[in-house]
């Protein structure tokens, strides 16, 4: 396989690796139940859906991705489910087992499946220790965080110890829609729930998250962290000019820092060619990656979003594999440098 034939899916979710048994043992959201017709159902935070093998059997997903030409896929901890918010005595062991399983999958699939782990957020010390274990011992590229921690600067500050731990070995952090620990569910809309919650609200949330990161000192204070914002930054490609206008008219000496948006990474999960074109014009192809949101969405992002997009051949190659490839290479280099430094300290010449 040549580099030009690679296609890397940077946004999918995996509910296996021990989580299946944990969810089956629960009786409160999130949990699994068996329907009268025998179908296994996931009772999630906002909804209920059929829990097919695609959610927890990596072999099914691997076969489907290979059939459509995807060569690599990043499997992530199911962040929107809220599992990482549970009390640590219920979930810390299962999360650790899950992360270890992800590392095993990477080895057993020769790197075709790449794991992005989870952390037990109800105990910050345990969460920090798990981040260190994931990067130092397991070699996972990073972990997923609920984006509600990034709705404001004050909320992001709650995660300072975790960000410090992530910065030590270099880390990819996917900021994915999800609640904070002990945060109540928001009220449900009175109608058209799927579209209002899963499209309108979610895309605005993604933009809020990116705004918090770029308008803070995080990018400079934690230079070894790579923040991945899902869904092409939500509404950002369509409203950034308004934010520039707001600054131009109200704070002319403090312009909106549009260029800082290019210091984040973005995936195109569940979106199409028109959104992808707008995002590339704003962020640059070297900050944009394929994403499917599999198994929630099952479209091949290469065929569905990238091929029909009005982009140049070089830009399409960049998005198909090179942005992700270069990101992983930089993370590997940071991890190797930190491990080398620690070995030098422990065994001075």
BALOBA-1460 file (C-alpha; in Angstrom, 3 decimals):
// residues 349
<rec num="1" residu="x" x="0.000" y="0.000" z="0.000"/>
<rec num="2" residu="x" x="1.366" y="3.391" z="-0.996"/>
<rec num="3" residu="x" x="0.909" y="6.544" z="1.032"/>
<rec num="4" residu="x" x="-1.317" y="7.965" z="-1.717"/>
<rec num="5" residu="x" x="-3.782" y="5.114" z="-1.181"/>
<rec num="6" residu="x" x="-4.159" y="5.674" z="2.557"/>
<rec num="7" residu="x" x="-7.456" y="6.895" z="3.973"/>
<rec num="8" residu="x" x="-7.510" y="7.604" z="7.706"/>
<rec num="9" residu="x" x="-10.829" y="7.956" z="9.537"/>
<rec num="10" residu="x" x="-10.167" y="10.141" z="12.583"/>
<rec num="11" residu="x" x="-13.585" y="10.043" z="14.250"/>
<rec num="12" residu="x" x="-15.354" y="6.823" z="15.199"/>
<rec num="13" residu="x" x="-16.505" y="5.252" z="18.453"/>
<rec num="14" residu="x" x="-16.019" y="1.845" z="20.059"/>
<rec num="15" residu="x" x="-18.103" y="0.382" z="22.883"/>
<rec num="16" residu="x" x="-16.226" y="-2.914" z="23.349"/>
<rec num="17" residu="x" x="-13.103" y="-3.674" z="25.338"/>
<rec num="18" residu="x" x="-14.989" y="-4.527" z="28.545"/>
<rec num="19" residu="x" x="-17.518" y="-1.687" z="28.374"/>
<rec num="20" residu="x" x="-20.177" y="-4.045" z="27.026"/>
<rec num="21" residu="x" x="-20.222" y="-6.065" z="30.241"/>
<rec num="22" residu="x" x="-20.191" y="-2.928" z="32.380"/>
<rec num="23" residu="x" x="-23.170" y="-1.447" z="30.554"/>
<rec num="24" residu="x" x="-25.101" y="-4.717" z="30.719"/>
<rec num="25" residu="x" x="-24.712" y="-4.770" z="34.498"/>
<rec num="26" residu="x" x="-26.221" y="-1.299" z="34.940"/>
<rec num="27" residu="x" x="-29.889" y="-0.348" z="35.380"/>
<rec num="28" residu="x" x="-29.568" y="3.436" z="35.131"/>
<rec num="29" residu="x" x="-28.532" y="5.543" z="32.140"/>
<rec num="30" residu="x" x="-26.329" y="4.656" z="30.413"/>
<rec num="31" residu="x" x="-27.133" y="0.946" z="30.285"/>
<rec num="32" residu="x" x="-28.035" y="-1.896" z="27.937"/>
<rec num="33" residu="x" x="-31.374" y="-3.672" z="27.967"/>
<rec num="34" residu="x" x="-32.870" y="-6.476" z="25.898"/>
<rec num="35" residu="x" x="-36.048" y="-5.596" z="24.029"/>
<rec num="36" residu="x" x="-38.978" y="-8.011" z="23.890"/>
<rec num="37" residu="x" x="-38.002" y="-9.081" z="20.376"/>
<rec num="38" residu="x" x="-34.491" y="-9.941" z="21.582"/>
<rec num="39" residu="x" x="-32.744" y="-6.844" z="20.226"/>
<rec num="40" residu="x" x="-30.102" y="-5.290" z="22.454"/>
<rec num="41" residu="x" x="-30.855" y="-1.620" z="23.138"/>
<rec num="42" residu="x" x="-28.577" y="1.134" z="24.412"/>
<rec num="43" residu="x" x="-30.388" y="3.447" z="26.804"/>
<rec num="44" residu="x" x="-28.240" y="6.546" z="26.433"/>
<rec num="45" residu="x" x="-28.425" y="10.006" z="27.980"/>
<rec num="46" residu="x" x="-30.937" y="11.473" z="25.528"/>
<rec num="47" residu="x" x="-32.267" y="8.567" z="23.556"/>
<rec num="48" residu="x" x="-32.373" y="4.828" z="22.989"/>
<rec num="49" residu="x" x="-30.967" y="2.981" z="19.973"/>
<rec num="50" residu="x" x="-30.356" y="-0.559" z="18.810"/>
<rec num="51" residu="x" x="-26.933" y="-1.758" z="19.889"/>
<rec num="52" residu="x" x="-25.685" y="-3.809" z="16.939"/>
<rec num="53" residu="x" x="-22.388" y="-5.671" z="16.622"/>
<rec num="54" residu="x" x="-20.942" y="-2.645" z="14.829"/>
<rec num="55" residu="x" x="-20.738" y="-0.835" z="18.157"/>
<rec num="56" residu="x" x="-18.667" y="-3.367" z="20.072"/>
<rec num="57" residu="x" x="-17.120" y="-5.928" z="17.693"/>
<rec num="58" residu="x" x="-14.022" y="-4.413" z="16.100"/>
<rec num="59" residu="x" x="-13.948" y="-7.170" z="13.472"/>
<rec num="60" residu="x" x="-17.260" y="-5.989" z="12.007"/>
<rec num="61" residu="x" x="-16.075" y="-2.393" z="11.791"/>
<rec num="62" residu="x" x="-12.698" y="-3.422" z="10.391"/>
<rec num="63" residu="x" x="-14.319" y="-5.455" z="7.618"/>
<rec num="64" residu="x" x="-16.673" y="-2.608" z="6.718"/>
<rec num="65" residu="x" x="-13.927" y="0.006" z="6.626"/>
<rec num="66" residu="x" x="-11.722" y="-2.198" z="4.473"/>
<rec num="67" residu="x" x="-14.633" y="-2.845" z="2.097"/>
<rec num="68" residu="x" x="-15.014" y="0.880" z="1.416"/>
<rec num="69" residu="x" x="-11.276" y="1.539" z="1.171"/>
<rec num="70" residu="x" x="-10.511" y="3.077" z="4.561"/>
<rec num="71" residu="x" x="-7.054" y="1.879" z="5.600"/>
<rec num="72" residu="x" x="-6.924" y="3.202" z="9.177"/>
<rec num="73" residu="x" x="-9.503" y="4.234" z="11.746"/>
<rec num="74" residu="x" x="-9.209" y="5.911" z="15.126"/>
<rec num="75" residu="x" x="-11.557" y="4.244" z="17.605"/>
<rec num="76" residu="x" x="-12.488" y="6.494" z="20.493"/>
<rec num="77" residu="x" x="-13.990" y="5.967" z="23.898"/>
<rec num="78" residu="x" x="-17.759" y="6.633" z="23.607"/>
<rec num="79" residu="x" x="-17.647" y="10.121" z="25.066"/>
<rec num="80" residu="x" x="-21.249" y="11.243" z="24.518"/>
<rec num="81" residu="x" x="-22.460" y="8.217" z="26.477"/>
<rec num="82" residu="x" x="-21.331" y="9.709" z="29.794"/>
<rec num="83" residu="x" x="-19.578" y="6.570" z="31.032"/>
<rec num="84" residu="x" x="-16.476" y="8.482" z="32.122"/>
<rec num="85" residu="x" x="-18.643" y="10.619" z="34.420"/>
<rec num="86" residu="x" x="-19.695" y="7.721" z="36.657"/>
<rec num="87" residu="x" x="-18.317" y="7.259" z="40.197"/>
<rec num="88" residu="x" x="-14.799" y="5.874" z="40.032"/>
<rec num="89" residu="x" x="-15.639" y="2.761" z="42.041"/>
<rec num="90" residu="x" x="-18.060" y="1.835" z="39.264"/>
<rec num="91" residu="x" x="-16.028" y="2.729" z="36.210"/>
<rec num="92" residu="x" x="-12.291" y="3.341" z="36.797"/>
<rec num="93" residu="x" x="-11.366" y="-0.333" z="36.410"/>
<rec num="94" residu="x" x="-13.455" y="-0.718" z="33.255"/>
<rec num="95" residu="x" x="-11.871" y="2.386" z="31.690"/>
<rec num="96" residu="x" x="-8.366" y="1.107" z="32.439"/>
<rec num="97" residu="x" x="-9.246" y="-2.275" z="30.921"/>
<rec num="98" residu="x" x="-10.727" y="-0.544" z="27.880"/>
<rec num="99" residu="x" x="-7.599" y="1.535" z="27.276"/>
<rec num="100" residu="x" x="-5.397" y="-1.535" z="27.549"/>
<rec num="101" residu="x" x="-7.630" y="-3.290" z="25.041"/>
<rec num="102" residu="x" x="-7.282" y="-0.395" z="22.583"/>
<rec num="103" residu="x" x="-3.503" y="-0.737" z="22.725"/>
<rec num="104" residu="x" x="-3.900" y="-4.466" z="22.027"/>
<rec num="105" residu="x" x="-6.110" y="-3.721" z="19.010"/>
<rec num="106" residu="x" x="-3.486" y="-1.428" z="17.520"/>
<rec num="107" residu="x" x="-0.888" y="-4.200" z="17.725"/>
<rec num="108" residu="x" x="-3.161" y="-7.007" z="16.573"/>
<rec num="109" residu="x" x="-4.363" y="-5.037" z="13.511"/>
<rec num="110" residu="x" x="-0.867" y="-3.830" z="12.606"/>
<rec num="111" residu="x" x="-1.882" y="-0.236" z="13.226"/>
<rec num="112" residu="x" x="-5.079" y="-0.258" z="11.178"/>
<rec num="113" residu="x" x="-7.071" y="0.516" z="14.324"/>
<rec num="114" residu="x" x="-5.788" y="3.359" z="16.496"/>
<rec num="115" residu="x" x="-7.217" y="3.915" z="19.969"/>
<rec num="116" residu="x" x="-8.182" y="7.148" z="21.700"/>
<rec num="117" residu="x" x="-8.850" y="6.328" z="25.334"/>
<rec num="118" residu="x" x="-11.064" y="7.523" z="28.149"/>
<rec num="119" residu="x" x="-10.360" y="8.808" z="31.663"/>
<rec num="120" residu="x" x="-12.393" y="8.572" z="34.919"/>
<rec num="121" residu="x" x="-13.294" y="12.226" z="35.306"/>
<rec num="122" residu="x" x="-14.911" y="11.897" z="38.744"/>
<rec num="123" residu="x" x="-11.420" y="11.576" z="40.286"/>
<rec num="124" residu="x" x="-8.847" y="13.973" z="38.860"/>
<rec num="125" residu="x" x="-5.859" y="12.171" z="40.380"/>
<rec num="126" residu="x" x="-6.914" y="8.868" z="38.829"/>
<rec num="127" residu="x" x="-7.649" y="10.608" z="35.545"/>
<rec num="128" residu="x" x="-4.157" y="12.143" z="35.441"/>
<rec num="129" residu="x" x="-2.528" y="8.815" z="36.292"/>
<rec num="130" residu="x" x="-4.480" y="7.129" z="33.499"/>
<rec num="131" residu="x" x="-3.386" y="9.774" z="30.987"/>
<rec num="132" residu="x" x="0.243" y="9.121" z="31.893"/>
<rec num="133" residu="x" x="-0.267" y="5.356" z="31.595"/>
<rec num="134" residu="x" x="-1.958" y="5.731" z="28.208"/>
<rec num="135" residu="x" x="0.859" y="7.796" z="26.759"/>
<rec num="136" residu="x" x="3.921" y="6.372" z="28.514"/>
<rec num="137" residu="x" x="3.041" y="2.687" z="28.813"/>
<rec num="138" residu="x" x="0.321" y="1.957" z="26.241"/>
<rec num="139" residu="x" x="1.396" y="4.341" z="23.501"/>
<rec num="140" residu="x" x="-2.149" y="5.531" z="22.775"/>
<rec num="141" residu="x" x="-2.121" y="8.944" z="21.056"/>
<rec num="142" residu="x" x="-4.462" y="10.526" z="23.578"/>
<rec num="143" residu="x" x="-7.985" y="10.601" z="24.931"/>
<rec num="144" residu="x" x="-11.443" y="12.077" z="24.521"/>
<rec num="145" residu="x" x="-12.982" y="14.766" z="26.742"/>
<rec num="146" residu="x" x="-16.581" y="16.010" z="27.099"/>
<rec num="147" residu="x" x="-16.740" y="19.365" z="25.379"/>
<rec num="148" residu="x" x="-18.937" y="20.937" z="28.061"/>
<rec num="149" residu="x" x="-15.739" y="21.390" z="30.066"/>
<rec num="150" residu="x" x="-14.741" y="23.873" z="27.361"/>
<rec num="151" residu="x" x="-17.908" y="25.968" z="27.237"/>
<rec num="152" residu="x" x="-16.079" y="28.656" z="29.192"/>
<rec num="153" residu="x" x="-12.593" y="29.508" z="30.419"/>
<rec num="154" residu="x" x="-13.609" y="28.888" z="34.036"/>
<rec num="155" residu="x" x="-14.882" y="25.393" z="33.243"/>
<rec num="156" residu="x" x="-11.756" y="24.518" z="31.274"/>
<rec num="157" residu="x" x="-9.682" y="25.582" z="34.271"/>
<rec num="158" residu="x" x="-11.237" y="22.682" z="36.228"/>
<rec num="159" residu="x" x="-9.193" y="20.354" z="34.010"/>
<rec num="160" residu="x" x="-5.834" y="22.076" z="34.519"/>
<rec num="161" residu="x" x="-4.195" y="19.034" z="36.239"/>
<rec num="162" residu="x" x="-5.372" y="16.805" z="33.412"/>
<rec num="163" residu="x" x="-4.031" y="19.159" z="30.752"/>
<rec num="164" residu="x" x="-0.702" y="19.324" z="32.565"/>
<rec num="165" residu="x" x="-0.511" y="15.523" z="32.544"/>
<rec num="166" residu="x" x="-1.431" y="15.416" z="28.855"/>
<rec num="167" residu="x" x="1.207" y="17.992" z="27.989"/>
<rec num="168" residu="x" x="4.005" y="15.950" z="29.582"/>
<rec num="169" residu="x" x="4.225" y="13.248" z="26.896"/>
<rec num="170" residu="x" x="2.345" y="15.080" z="24.153"/>
<rec num="171" residu="x" x="-1.271" y="14.198" z="23.611"/>
<rec num="172" residu="x" x="-4.169" y="14.342" z="21.169"/>
<rec num="173" residu="x" x="-7.372" y="15.425" z="22.919"/>
<rec num="174" residu="x" x="-10.650" y="15.095" z="21.056"/>
<rec num="175" residu="x" x="-13.189" y="17.599" z="22.367"/>
<rec num="176" residu="x" x="-16.430" y="15.705" z="21.820"/>
<rec num="177" residu="x" x="-19.979" y="16.680" z="22.822"/>
<rec num="178" residu="x" x="-20.658" y="15.460" z="26.341"/>
<rec num="179" residu="x" x="-21.631" y="16.496" z="29.847"/>
<rec num="180" residu="x" x="-19.458" y="17.348" z="32.847"/>
<rec num="181" residu="x" x="-19.431" y="15.272" z="36.023"/>
<rec num="182" residu="x" x="-22.685" y="15.865" z="37.965"/>
<rec num="183" residu="x" x="-24.054" y="18.126" z="35.237"/>
<rec num="184" residu="x" x="-27.802" y="17.591" z="34.707"/>
<rec num="185" residu="x" x="-29.199" y="16.771" z="31.307"/>
<rec num="186" residu="x" x="-30.370" y="19.889" z="29.467"/>
<rec num="187" residu="x" x="-34.112" y="20.204" z="28.826"/>
<rec num="188" residu="x" x="-35.287" y="18.438" z="25.707"/>
<rec num="189" residu="x" x="-36.734" y="20.546" z="22.892"/>
<rec num="190" residu="x" x="-40.480" y="20.376" z="22.493"/>
<rec num="191" residu="x" x="-40.272" y="19.126" z="18.913"/>
<rec num="192" residu="x" x="-37.872" y="17.947" z="16.213"/>
<rec num="193" residu="x" x="-35.550" y="16.675" z="18.923"/>
<rec num="194" residu="x" x="-33.058" y="14.906" z="16.644"/>
<rec num="195" residu="x" x="-32.432" y="17.933" z="14.445"/>
<rec num="196" residu="x" x="-32.385" y="20.490" z="17.249"/>
<rec num="197" residu="x" x="-30.083" y="18.505" z="19.542"/>
<rec num="198" residu="x" x="-27.932" y="16.480" z="17.143"/>
<rec num="199" residu="x" x="-27.442" y="19.172" z="14.507"/>
<rec num="200" residu="x" x="-28.245" y="22.753" z="15.519"/>
<rec num="201" residu="x" x="-27.208" y="22.595" z="19.186"/>
<rec num="202" residu="x" x="-24.278" y="20.252" z="18.589"/>
<rec num="203" residu="x" x="-22.733" y="22.381" z="15.863"/>
<rec num="204" residu="x" x="-23.033" y="25.539" z="17.947"/>
<rec num="205" residu="x" x="-21.411" y="23.648" z="20.826"/>
<rec num="206" residu="x" x="-18.428" y="22.674" z="18.675"/>
<rec num="207" residu="x" x="-17.883" y="26.329" z="17.786"/>
<rec num="208" residu="x" x="-18.065" y="27.340" z="21.456"/>
<rec num="209" residu="x" x="-15.381" y="24.788" z="22.322"/>
<rec num="210" residu="x" x="-12.963" y="26.013" z="19.658"/>
<rec num="211" residu="x" x="-13.589" y="29.603" z="20.760"/>
<rec num="212" residu="x" x="-12.653" y="28.785" z="24.361"/>
<rec num="213" residu="x" x="-9.383" y="27.188" z="23.305"/>
<rec num="214" residu="x" x="-8.219" y="29.907" z="20.932"/>
<rec num="215" residu="x" x="-9.236" y="32.795" z="23.212"/>
<rec num="216" residu="x" x="-7.350" y="31.324" z="26.161"/>
<rec num="217" residu="x" x="-3.673" y="30.685" z="26.837"/>
<rec num="218" residu="x" x="-4.088" y="26.911" z="26.432"/>
<rec num="219" residu="x" x="-2.353" y="26.648" z="23.079"/>
<rec num="220" residu="x" x="0.724" y="28.409" z="24.462"/>
<rec num="221" residu="x" x="0.641" y="27.013" z="27.991"/>
<rec num="222" residu="x" x="0.237" y="23.408" z="26.811"/>
<rec num="223" residu="x" x="2.135" y="23.345" z="23.499"/>
<rec num="224" residu="x" x="2.384" y="19.541" z="23.439"/>
<rec num="225" residu="x" x="-1.391" y="19.090" z="23.336"/>
<rec num="226" residu="x" x="-3.139" y="18.817" z="19.982"/>
<rec num="227" residu="x" x="-6.835" y="19.686" z="20.286"/>
<rec num="228" residu="x" x="-9.188" y="18.001" z="17.827"/>
<rec num="229" residu="x" x="-12.537" y="19.736" z="17.380"/>
<rec num="230" residu="x" x="-15.230" y="17.545" z="15.841"/>
<rec num="231" residu="x" x="-17.539" y="18.252" z="12.916"/>
<rec num="232" residu="x" x="-15.281" y="20.818" z="11.230"/>
<rec num="233" residu="x" x="-15.579" y="23.195" z="14.165"/>
<rec num="234" residu="x" x="-19.359" y="23.293" z="13.949"/>
<rec num="235" residu="x" x="-20.665" y="26.639" z="12.767"/>
<rec num="236" residu="x" x="-17.247" y="28.329" z="12.745"/>
<rec num="237" residu="x" x="-16.626" y="28.230" z="8.974"/>
<rec num="238" residu="x" x="-19.906" y="30.107" z="8.477"/>
<rec num="239" residu="x" x="-19.782" y="32.689" z="11.288"/>
<rec num="240" residu="x" x="-16.102" y="33.601" z="11.656"/>
<rec num="241" residu="x" x="-16.593" y="36.665" z="9.433"/>
<rec num="242" residu="x" x="-19.280" y="37.912" z="11.803"/>
<rec num="243" residu="x" x="-16.878" y="37.519" z="14.713"/>
<rec num="244" residu="x" x="-14.275" y="39.471" z="12.772"/>
<rec num="245" residu="x" x="-16.892" y="42.176" z="12.139"/>
<rec num="246" residu="x" x="-17.849" y="42.298" z="15.813"/>
<rec num="247" residu="x" x="-14.228" y="42.867" z="16.771"/>
<rec num="248" residu="x" x="-13.654" y="45.367" z="13.957"/>
<rec num="249" residu="x" x="-16.590" y="47.523" z="15.052"/>
<rec num="250" residu="x" x="-16.532" y="47.084" z="18.825"/>
<rec num="251" residu="x" x="-12.904" y="46.407" z="19.740"/>
<rec num="252" residu="x" x="-10.884" y="47.668" z="16.761"/>
<rec num="253" residu="x" x="-7.631" y="47.451" z="18.714"/>
<rec num="254" residu="x" x="-8.284" y="43.815" z="19.598"/>
<rec num="255" residu="x" x="-9.161" y="41.956" z="16.366"/>
<rec num="256" residu="x" x="-10.631" y="38.487" z="16.402"/>
<rec num="257" residu="x" x="-7.682" y="36.016" z="16.220"/>
<rec num="258" residu="x" x="-8.847" y="34.029" z="13.206"/>
<rec num="259" residu="x" x="-5.330" y="32.688" z="12.590"/>
<rec num="260" residu="x" x="-5.407" y="30.852" z="15.927"/>
<rec num="261" residu="x" x="-8.143" y="28.614" z="14.538"/>
<rec num="262" residu="x" x="-5.407" y="27.119" z="12.348"/>
<rec num="263" residu="x" x="-3.681" y="25.779" z="15.461"/>
<rec num="264" residu="x" x="-6.460" y="23.249" z="16.070"/>
<rec num="265" residu="x" x="-7.318" y="20.056" z="14.178"/>
<rec num="266" residu="x" x="-10.750" y="19.252" z="12.739"/>
<rec num="267" residu="x" x="-12.546" y="16.169" z="11.431"/>
<rec num="268" residu="x" x="-15.415" y="16.128" z="8.949"/>
<rec num="269" residu="x" x="-17.523" y="13.499" z="10.749"/>
<rec num="270" residu="x" x="-21.148" y="13.317" z="9.525"/>
<rec num="271" residu="x" x="-20.731" y="16.332" z="7.224"/>
<rec num="272" residu="x" x="-20.498" y="16.649" z="3.447"/>
<rec num="273" residu="x" x="-18.575" y="18.288" z="0.606"/>
<rec num="274" residu="x" x="-19.976" y="21.825" z="0.898"/>
<rec num="275" residu="x" x="-19.109" y="22.061" z="4.590"/>
<rec num="276" residu="x" x="-15.691" y="20.550" z="3.880"/>
<rec num="277" residu="x" x="-14.942" y="23.166" z="1.216"/>
<rec num="278" residu="x" x="-15.804" y="26.006" z="3.610"/>
<rec num="279" residu="x" x="-13.684" y="24.495" z="6.389"/>
<rec num="280" residu="x" x="-10.637" y="24.049" z="4.156"/>
<rec num="281" residu="x" x="-10.823" y="27.678" z="3.066"/>
<rec num="282" residu="x" x="-10.795" y="28.776" z="6.701"/>
<rec num="283" residu="x" x="-8.502" y="26.271" z="8.422"/>
<rec num="284" residu="x" x="-6.373" y="24.929" z="5.573"/>
<rec num="285" residu="x" x="-6.269" y="21.321" z="4.381"/>
<rec num="286" residu="x" x="-3.330" y="20.616" z="6.701"/>
<rec num="287" residu="x" x="-5.684" y="20.993" z="9.684"/>
<rec num="288" residu="x" x="-8.602" y="18.950" z="8.348"/>
<rec num="289" residu="x" x="-9.058" y="15.163" z="8.507"/>
<rec num="290" residu="x" x="-11.555" y="12.540" z="7.451"/>
<rec num="291" residu="x" x="-14.121" y="11.467" z="10.041"/>
<rec num="292" residu="x" x="-17.128" y="9.178" z="9.883"/>
<rec num="293" residu="x" x="-18.686" y="9.061" z="13.388"/>
<rec num="294" residu="x" x="-19.038" y="5.317" z="12.806"/>
<rec num="295" residu="x" x="-21.098" y="3.361" z="13.826"/>
<rec num="296" residu="x" x="-23.593" y="6.134" z="14.601"/>
<rec num="297" residu="x" x="-23.178" y="7.270" z="10.991"/>
<rec num="298" residu="x" x="-22.045" y="4.716" z="8.444"/>
<rec num="299" residu="x" x="-21.187" y="6.827" z="5.377"/>
<rec num="300" residu="x" x="-17.685" y="6.443" z="3.967"/>
<rec num="301" residu="x" x="-16.303" y="9.967" z="4.543"/>
<rec num="302" residu="x" x="-13.918" y="9.670" z="1.607"/>
<rec num="303" residu="x" x="-16.623" y="8.887" z="-0.930"/>
<rec num="304" residu="x" x="-19.366" y="10.919" z="0.731"/>
<rec num="305" residu="x" x="-17.525" y="14.141" z="1.616"/>
<rec num="306" residu="x" x="-14.049" y="14.302" z="0.103"/>
<rec num="307" residu="x" x="-14.453" y="12.974" z="-3.450"/>
<rec num="308" residu="x" x="-17.344" y="15.335" z="-4.399"/>
<rec num="309" residu="x" x="-15.694" y="18.371" z="-2.773"/>
<rec num="310" residu="x" x="-14.432" y="21.150" z="-5.019"/>
<rec num="311" residu="x" x="-10.843" y="20.879" z="-3.804"/>
<rec num="312" residu="x" x="-7.510" y="20.311" z="-5.487"/>
<rec num="313" residu="x" x="-5.870" y="16.908" z="-5.705"/>
<rec num="314" residu="x" x="-3.152" y="17.890" z="-3.233"/>
<rec num="315" residu="x" x="-5.740" y="19.166" z="-0.757"/>
<rec num="316" residu="x" x="-7.678" y="15.920" z="-1.038"/>
<rec num="317" residu="x" x="-4.558" y="13.853" z="-0.370"/>
<rec num="318" residu="x" x="-3.802" y="16.040" z="2.626"/>
<rec num="319" residu="x" x="-7.256" y="15.472" z="4.114"/>
<rec num="320" residu="x" x="-7.462" y="11.793" z="3.196"/>
<rec num="321" residu="x" x="-4.356" y="10.798" z="5.139"/>
<rec num="322" residu="x" x="-1.492" y="13.265" z="5.411"/>
<rec num="323" residu="x" x="-2.894" y="15.603" z="8.080"/>
<rec num="324" residu="x" x="-3.579" y="12.650" z="10.380"/>
<rec num="325" residu="x" x="-0.275" y="10.966" z="9.497"/>
<rec num="326" residu="x" x="1.726" y="14.101" z="10.326"/>
<rec num="327" residu="x" x="-0.231" y="14.615" z="13.560"/>
<rec num="328" residu="x" x="0.521" y="11.085" z="14.758"/>
<rec num="329" residu="x" x="4.174" y="11.462" z="13.784"/>
<rec num="330" residu="x" x="4.513" y="14.621" z="15.875"/>
<rec num="331" residu="x" x="2.859" y="12.906" z="18.853"/>
<rec num="332" residu="x" x="5.189" y="9.922" z="18.519"/>
<rec num="333" residu="x" x="8.189" y="12.244" z="18.488"/>
<rec num="334" residu="x" x="7.020" y="14.058" z="21.631"/>
<rec num="335" residu="x" x="6.441" y="10.779" z="23.459"/>
<rec num="336" residu="x" x="9.830" y="9.386" z="22.421"/>
<rec num="337" residu="x" x="11.609" y="12.558" z="23.514"/>
<rec num="338" residu="x" x="9.928" y="12.498" z="26.928"/>
<rec num="339" residu="x" x="10.701" y="8.812" z="27.476"/>
<rec num="340" residu="x" x="14.330" y="9.422" z="26.493"/>
<rec num="341" residu="x" x="14.545" y="12.316" z="28.946"/>
<rec num="342" residu="x" x="13.120" y="10.193" z="31.760"/>
<rec num="343" residu="x" x="15.564" y="7.383" z="31.003"/>
<rec num="344" residu="x" x="18.444" y="9.854" z="31.148"/>
<rec num="345" residu="x" x="17.267" y="11.106" z="34.523"/>
<rec num="346" residu="x" x="16.813" y="7.585" z="35.916"/>
<rec num="347" residu="x" x="20.115" y="6.293" z="34.513"/>
<rec num="348" residu="x" x="22.554" y="9.217" z="34.342"/>
<rec num="349" residu="x" x="25.800" y="8.528" z="32.539"/>
